[in-house]
Amino acid sequence: MIQSAAATIRAGKTSDALLSLEGVSKHYGMRGGETVALASIDLEIRRGEFMTIIGPSGCGKSTLLQIAAGLVLPSAGTVRLDGHIVTGPPPGMVYLFQQYTKSLFPWRNVRANVAFALERKESNRGRRNEAAQSFLAMVGLEDFADHYPWQLSGGMQQRVAIARALAASPTVLLMDEPFSSVDALTRMELQALVLEVWRKRDDLTIVFVTHDVEEAVYLSDRIAVLSRRPSTIERIIDTGLPRPRHPIETRDNPIFLRHRHELLGTLLGRADAHP
């Protein structure tokens, strides 16, 4: 059987880079001097993989993701998507913001929020709504299509944001700490949802930013660890955890526990950190 490039990655084999950052730096001019946020970052994200970026608070994780998305220009270096230089938000890339309550339109119901992502490619409102309904079903919200965002819980609002992102049919989905504002159980449910969506679409590449070590290990194929500012790539970890992941059993896996221990030690700056 012939595998797609993404399926090859998910089988643990090598493949080509879809998104690459080459010598990316970001400087901010401040009164009394210049602040260097990112210093010569080199990073390749493979086609179809789940890559997570983690690092100390304030190290520039979100800035790096925004540069990858073309939302912020680097002070130096180049971003390429499928070989093409990124100078602005490229087609095929969707950025999912942390503050989902601000990204949804409060005057539109849930169905209309998701349908917004379809307006450029589908002129017929009925077909847009039908497609939006199918994406809501994908995230388990088909019965809430006529509700408004403010009538939903935080976790449900984030599901709407995920459904709208998927409706745009992205090649690359960039997720900036998307679960940081929900409770622990909802967070686990959303993690499982994202992994299931990613599993079903072997052409989807996800780049995920988090400050949560366990979340990074649980979700990822590889983890890029940023140093303190000025940030560089300190190390890249291939998790080697089997898929599909299980919310309890995976977290008991010795490989998971080893990565958790090593990452906490790295981020805390102490080699003797204990899980």
VOPAGU-2260 file (C-alpha; in pm, 1 decimal, decimal comma):
REM VOPAGU-2260
SITE   aa  ch    i         X         Y         Z
SITE  MET   A    0       0,0       0,0       0,0
SITE  ILE   A    1     135,8     346,2     -89,8
SITE  GLN   A    2     147,3     587,3     204,3
SITE  SER   A    3     102,5     961,9     182,2
SITE  ALA   A    4     390,3    1181,8     297,6
SITE  ALA   A    5     199,0    1260,4     615,3
SITE  ALA   A    6     125,3     894,4     682,5
SITE  THR   A    7     496,2     822,1     641,0
SITE  ILE   A    8     577,1    1078,0     909,4
SITE  ARG   A    9     317,0     927,1    1138,7
SITE  ALA   A   10     474,8     587,6    1089,2
SITE  GLY   A   11     796,8     735,9    1230,4
SITE  LYS   A   12     988,2     774,4     903,8
SITE  THR   A   13    1150,8    1083,2     760,6
SITE  SER   A   14     982,1    1320,8     519,1
SITE  ASP   A   15    1027,8    1665,9     374,7
SITE  ALA   A   16     978,9    1988,7     567,8
SITE  LEU   A   17     653,8    2169,5     500,2
SITE  LEU   A   18     721,5    2475,0     717,6
SITE  SER   A   19    1073,5    2596,9     786,7
SITE  LEU   A   20    1221,9    2885,0     984,4
SITE  GLU   A   21    1577,4    2975,6     890,7
SITE  GLY   A   22    1785,0    3210,6    1106,5
SITE  VAL   A   23    1472,6    3380,0    1243,6
SITE  SER   A   24    1539,1    3658,9    1493,9
SITE  LYS   A   25    1313,9    3921,0    1647,1
SITE  HIS   A   26    1434,1    4243,9    1805,9
SITE  TYR   A   27    1220,3    4507,4    1974,9
SITE  GLY   A   28    1340,9    4864,2    2010,8
SITE  MET   A   29    1291,8    4978,7    2370,1
SITE  ARG   A   30    1369,0    5305,9    2543,0
SITE  GLY   A   31    1726,2    5279,8    2657,9
SITE  GLY   A   32    1816,9    4988,2    2433,3
SITE  GLU   A   33    1700,8    4695,8    2225,7
SITE  THR   A   34    1539,1    4372,8    2346,0
SITE  VAL   A   35    1626,2    4053,4    2159,4
SITE  ALA   A   36    1331,0    3812,5    2186,6
SITE  LEU   A   37    1440,7    3543,7    1939,5
SITE  ALA   A   38    1797,5    3478,4    1826,9
SITE  SER   A   39    1864,1    3289,5    1503,2
SITE  ILE   A   40    1595,1    3020,4    1525,8
SITE  ASP   A   41    1625,2    2728,5    1285,3
SITE  LEU   A   42    1328,8    2490,0    1286,4
SITE  GLU   A   43    1172,6    2252,3    1034,8
SITE  ILE   A   44     817,3    2120,3    1073,4
SITE  ARG   A   45     756,8    1806,7     873,6
SITE  ARG   A   46     453,7    1752,7     656,3
SITE  GLY   A   47     171,9    1592,8     854,5
SITE  GLU   A   48     339,0    1595,7    1195,8
SITE  PHE   A   49     228,0    1730,3    1533,1
SITE  MET   A   50     502,0    1965,1    1653,1
SITE  THR   A   51     485,6    2143,6    1988,2
SITE  ILE   A   52     689,0    2446,2    2095,4
SITE  ILE   A   53     754,8    2481,9    2466,4
SITE  GLY   A   54     976,6    2701,9    2681,0
SITE  PRO   A   55     994,8    2928,7    2986,8
SITE  SER   A   56     735,2    3200,1    3037,2
SITE  GLY   A   57     814,0    3507,1    2829,6
SITE  CYS   A   58    1064,4    3331,7    2603,6
SITE  GLY   A   59     881,5    3425,3    2281,8
SITE  LYS   A   60     681,8    3110,4    2197,9
SITE  SER   A   61     380,6    3307,0    2074,7
SITE  THR   A   62     601,7    3553,2    1887,4
SITE  LEU   A   63     767,9    3263,8    1707,1
SITE  LEU   A   64     428,2    3119,4    1612,3
SITE  GLN   A   65     306,8    3458,1    1486,7
SITE  ILE   A   66     619,2    3491,3    1272,2
SITE  ALA   A   67     557,5    3142,7    1131,6
SITE  ALA   A   68     201,8    3252,8    1046,8
SITE  GLY   A   69     313,4    3567,8     868,5
SITE  LEU   A   70     134,8    3784,1    1124,7
SITE  VAL   A   71     461,5    3934,3    1251,5
SITE  LEU   A   72     767,8    3996,8    1036,1
SITE  PRO   A   73    1103,4    3872,8    1167,8
SITE  SER   A   74    1388,0    4117,6    1220,5
SITE  ALA   A   75    1610,3    3869,1    1037,4
SITE  GLY   A   76    1573,3    3529,9     877,7
SITE  THR   A   77    1320,9    3360,7     651,1
SITE  VAL   A   78    1002,6    3158,5     688,1
SITE  ARG   A   79     907,4    2918,9     408,5
SITE  LEU   A   80     584,6    2726,7     358,2
SITE  ASP   A   81     618,0    2446,1     105,9
SITE  GLY   A   82     923,4    2621,0     -36,9
SITE  HIS   A   83     759,6    2964,1     -71,7
SITE  ILE   A   84     876,8    3258,8     139,0
SITE  VAL   A   85     612,2    3377,5     387,9
SITE  THR   A   86     570,0    3756,8     402,8
SITE  GLY   A   87     208,5    3759,3     521,0
SITE  PRO   A   88     -61,9    3510,0     622,1
SITE  PRO   A   89     -42,8    3243,6     347,7
SITE  PRO   A   90    -333,3    3044,3     202,9
SITE  GLY   A   91    -367,8    2707,4     367,5
SITE  MET   A   92    -254,7    2823,6     711,0
SITE  VAL   A   93    -491,6    2895,6    1001,1
SITE  TYR   A   94    -395,6    3052,2    1334,7
SITE  LEU   A   95    -605,9    2957,0    1637,2
SITE  PHE   A   96    -569,9    3222,9    1905,3
SITE  GLN   A   97    -554,7    3165,1    2278,5
SITE  GLN   A   98    -835,1    3412,4    2349,0
SITE  TYR   A   99   -1114,5    3222,9    2175,4
SITE  THR   A  100   -1384,3    3441,9    2335,1
SITE  LYS   A  101   -1246,2    3736,3    2137,4
SITE  SER   A  102   -1208,5    3544,2    1811,8
SITE  LEU   A  103   -1576,0    3441,5    1786,3
SITE  PHE   A  104   -1837,8    3686,9    1659,8
SITE  PRO   A  105   -2089,1    3743,3    1944,2
SITE  TRP   A  106   -2357,7    3865,1    1701,5
SITE  ARG   A  107   -2346,3    3542,3    1498,5
SITE  ASN   A  108   -2482,8    3211,7    1618,7
SITE  VAL   A  109   -2254,8    2909,0    1634,1
SITE  ARG   A  110   -2342,5    2783,9    1284,6
SITE  ALA   A  111   -2285,1    3128,3    1133,3
SITE  ASN   A  112   -1950,7    3159,6    1312,3
SITE  VAL   A  113   -1829,9    2837,7    1150,6
SITE  ALA   A  114   -1984,0    2927,9     814,8
SITE  PHE   A  115   -1777,3    3247,8     812,5
SITE  ALA   A  116   -1470,3    3039,8     720,0
SITE  LEU   A  117   -1655,6    2914,6     410,2
SITE  GLU   A  118   -1777,8    3247,2     270,8
SITE  ARG   A  119   -1491,8    3300,0      25,6
SITE  LYS   A  120   -1519,3    2958,1    -136,9
SITE  GLU   A  121   -1895,5    2890,9    -120,1
SITE  SER   A  122   -2142,5    3157,5    -229,5
SITE  ASN   A  123   -2457,2    2956,7    -156,2
SITE  ARG   A  124   -2572,1    3019,3     201,4
SITE  GLY   A  125   -2758,2    2690,9     227,2
SITE  ARG   A  126   -2452,0    2488,7     128,9
SITE  ARG   A  127   -2236,7    2694,0     367,3
SITE  ASN   A  128   -2471,6    2621,6     655,3
SITE  GLU   A  129   -2487,3    2253,1     568,1
SITE  ALA   A  130   -2107,1    2233,6     561,8
SITE  ALA   A  131   -2083,7    2430,0     887,4
SITE  GLN   A  132   -2322,4    2183,3    1048,0
SITE  SER   A  133   -2096,5    1894,6     949,6
SITE  PHE   A  134   -1794,6    2061,9    1111,6
SITE  LEU   A  135   -1997,6    2123,5    1426,4
SITE  ALA   A  136   -2082,7    1753,3    1430,1
SITE  MET   A  137   -1711,0    1680,6    1409,3
SITE  VAL   A  138   -1655,8    1862,9    1740,4
SITE  GLY   A  139   -1977,0    1737,5    1903,1
SITE  LEU   A  140   -2174,8    2062,9    1886,9
SITE  GLU   A  141   -2432,1    1991,5    1618,5
SITE  ASP   A  142   -2714,7    2042,7    1873,0
SITE  PHE   A  143   -2589,4    2391,6    1962,2
SITE  ALA   A  144   -2580,6    2540,9    1612,2
SITE  ASP   A  145   -2847,6    2802,3    1692,5
SITE  HIS   A  146   -2688,4    2912,4    2018,8
SITE  TYR   A  147   -2470,7    3221,0    2048,5
SITE  PRO   A  148   -2112,6    3206,1    2181,1
SITE  TRP   A  149   -2203,7    3379,6    2506,4
SITE  GLN   A  150   -2453,4    3099,8    2578,3
SITE  LEU   A  151   -2178,4    2835,6    2576,0
SITE  SER   A  152   -1913,3    2730,3    2825,6
SITE  GLY   A  153   -1548,4    2816,6    2763,2
SITE  GLY   A  154   -1470,8    2465,2    2642,5
SITE  MET   A  155   -1765,9    2470,2    2402,9
SITE  GLN   A  156   -1660,5    2808,4    2265,7
SITE  GLN   A  157   -1315,7    2668,1    2197,3
SITE  ARG   A  158   -1477,9    2376,0    2012,9
SITE  VAL   A  159   -1656,6    2630,2    1793,5
SITE  ALA   A  160   -1323,7    2801,0    1722,9
SITE  ILE   A  161   -1170,2    2464,0    1631,0
SITE  ALA   A  162   -1464,8    2380,9    1402,9
SITE  ARG   A  163   -1427,4    2716,3    1225,6
SITE  ALA   A  164   -1053,2    2659,3    1184,7
SITE  LEU   A  165   -1118,4    2316,5    1030,8
SITE  ALA   A  166   -1384,3    2459,8     800,2
SITE  ALA   A  167   -1109,7    2667,3     637,5
SITE  SER   A  168    -946,4    2335,9     528,1
SITE  PRO   A  169    -598,1    2429,0     649,9
SITE  THR   A  170    -279,0    2253,2     550,9
SITE  VAL   A  171    -114,4    2392,2     865,2
SITE  LEU   A  172    -300,9    2466,8    1188,4
SITE  LEU   A  173    -113,6    2689,9    1433,1
SITE  MET   A  174    -249,1    2671,2    1789,1
SITE  ASP   A  175    -135,3    2925,1    2049,0
SITE  GLU   A  176    -195,2    2784,3    2400,3
SITE  PRO   A  177    -555,1    2707,1    2299,0
SITE  PHE   A  178    -654,5    2522,1    2617,1
SITE  SER   A  179    -492,5    2739,4    2882,7
SITE  SER   A  180    -817,9    2903,4    2993,5
SITE  VAL   A  181   -1029,0    2591,1    3052,6
SITE  ASP   A  182   -1048,2    2352,5    3347,5
SITE  ALA   A  183    -837,0    2035,4    3364,1
SITE  LEU   A  184   -1106,6    1789,5    3250,8
SITE  THR   A  185   -1219,5    2010,9    2962,9
SITE  ARG   A  186    -855,5    2047,2    2863,5
SITE  MET   A  187    -817,6    1669,0    2839,2
SITE  GLU   A  188   -1136,1    1645,4    2631,6
SITE  LEU   A  189   -1010,4    1912,5    2390,6
SITE  GLN   A  190    -671,6    1742,5    2364,0
SITE  ALA   A  191    -846,4    1419,5    2267,2
SITE  LEU   A  192   -1061,6    1607,6    2015,8
SITE  VAL   A  193    -763,8    1770,3    1843,4
SITE  LEU   A  194    -576,4    1440,3    1823,9
SITE  GLU   A  195    -880,8    1267,7    1675,1
SITE  VAL   A  196    -928,9    1540,6    1413,6
SITE  TRP   A  197    -557,9    1531,6    1328,2
SITE  ARG   A  198    -563,8    1149,8    1302,9
SITE  LYS   A  199    -851,1    1156,6    1055,0
SITE  ARG   A  200    -676,8    1411,8     830,2
SITE  ASP   A  201    -333,0    1280,2     743,0
SITE  ASP   A  202    -264,2    1593,2     538,1
SITE  LEU   A  203    -293,6    1821,8     841,2
SITE  THR   A  204      18,4    1960,3    1008,8
SITE  ILE   A  205     -22,8    2107,9    1357,7
SITE  VAL   A  206     217,0    2344,3    1531,8
SITE  PHE   A  207     111,4    2383,8    1893,6
SITE  VAL   A  208     240,6    2624,4    2158,1
SITE  THR   A  209     197,0    2542,7    2525,9
SITE  HIS   A  210     358,4    2607,1    2864,6
SITE  ASP   A  211     230,6    2270,0    2990,7
SITE  VAL   A  212     495,3    1995,6    2982,7
SITE  GLU   A  213     249,8    1705,4    3011,5
SITE  GLU   A  214      34,4    1846,3    2731,9
SITE  ALA   A  215     339,9    1881,9    2508,7
SITE  VAL   A  216     451,4    1521,8    2562,8
SITE  TYR   A  217      99,8    1379,2    2533,9
SITE  LEU   A  218      14,7    1545,8    2203,4
SITE  SER   A  219     336,1    1561,5    2007,7
SITE  ASP   A  220     550,0    1375,0    1760,0
SITE  ARG   A  221     832,4    1618,1    1834,4
SITE  ILE   A  222     886,6    1897,1    2086,1
SITE  ALA   A  223    1102,0    2205,0    2021,9
SITE  VAL   A  224    1232,8    2345,3    2351,0
SITE  LEU   A  225    1314,2    2717,3    2357,9
SITE  SER   A  226    1574,0    2861,1    2593,5
SITE  ARG   A  227    1529,3    3171,7    2802,5
SITE  ARG   A  228    1541,6    3507,1    2622,6
SITE  PRO   A  229    1705,5    3574,2    2387,1
SITE  SER   A  230    1553,6    3245,4    2280,3
SITE  THR   A  231    1718,1    2980,2    2071,1
SITE  ILE   A  232    1621,0    2618,4    2007,1
SITE  GLU   A  233    1776,4    2441,6    2304,6
SITE  ARG   A  234    1682,2    2091,6    2193,0
SITE  ILE   A  235    1428,8    1895,7    1986,5
SITE  ILE   A  236    1276,1    1583,4    2138,1
SITE  ASP   A  237    1125,5    1299,9    1934,8
SITE  THR   A  238     868,1    1163,5    2178,9
SITE  GLY   A  239     850,6     812,5    2030,4
SITE  LEU   A  240     518,2     750,1    2204,5
SITE  PRO   A  241     284,6     503,1    2031,0
SITE  ARG   A  242     -40,9     622,8    1877,2
SITE  PRO   A  243    -328,3     641,7    1930,2
SITE  ARG   A  244    -272,4     816,0    2261,8
SITE  HIS   A  245    -485,0     733,7    2565,3
SITE  PRO   A  246    -555,0    1009,2    2822,1
SITE  ILE   A  247    -463,3     784,3    3116,3
SITE  GLU   A  248    -252,7     496,6    2984,3
SITE  THR   A  249     -22,0     720,2    2778,2
SITE  ARG   A  250      52,5     930,6    3085,5
SITE  ASP   A  251     159,9     612,3    3270,0
SITE  ASN   A  252     393,3     505,7    2988,9
SITE  PRO   A  253     760,4     503,7    3102,1
SITE  ILE   A  254     855,0     695,7    2785,0
SITE  PHE   A  255     603,9     968,3    2875,7
SITE  LEU   A  256     735,4     985,1    3232,7
SITE  ARG   A  257    1096,4    1006,7    3113,7
SITE  HIS   A  258    1022,5    1295,1    2876,6
SITE  ARG   A  259     820,4    1469,0    3145,7
SITE  HIS   A  260    1109,3    1439,1    3390,0
SITE  GLU   A  261    1368,8    1563,9    3139,5
SITE  LEU   A  262    1156,6    1857,0    3020,1
SITE  LEU   A  263    1074,3    1971,6    3371,6
SITE  GLY   A  264    1441,8    1949,8    3455,7
SITE  THR   A  265    1530,9    2158,0    3151,2
SITE  LEU   A  266    1264,7    2423,3    3210,4
SITE  LEU   A  267    1334,6    2449,6    3581,0
SITE  GLY   A  268    1705,1    2469,1    3507,9
SITE  ARG   A  269    1787,3    2181,0    3737,0
SITE  ALA   A  270    1902,6    1837,4    3623,6
SITE  ASP   A  271    1770,1    1680,0    3943,3
SITE  ALA   A  272    1401,2    1773,2    3894,2
SITE  HIS   A  273    1170,4    1487,2    3989,6
SITE  PRO   A  274     832,3    1394,9    3831,3
